[in-house]
Amino acid sequence: MPHPHGQIYGYSFIPKKLELELASCREHYEETKHCLICDMLAEELRAAYEKYKSKEQS
């Protein structure tokens, strides 16, 4: 999907990239009963915290 320079765009369809992301989110939720984006954020925060803690101890 090209990146237009604007704030809000309305399409009469769901762009393929967003359709795939939504399908992945649904599949993850069906398997885990957790939000995929929330789980990804939690993992990123955990990794950043572990990196911070390891530097703090050095």
MOSULZI-V896960 format. One record per helix or strand of 2 or more residues. SS is the DSSP state (helix for helix, strand for strand). FROM is the first residue (numbers start at 1). TO is the last residue. If there is no record, write none. Layout:
ss->SS from->FROM to->TO
ss->SS from->FROM to->TO
This chain:
ss->helix from->16 to->32
ss->helix from->36 to->57
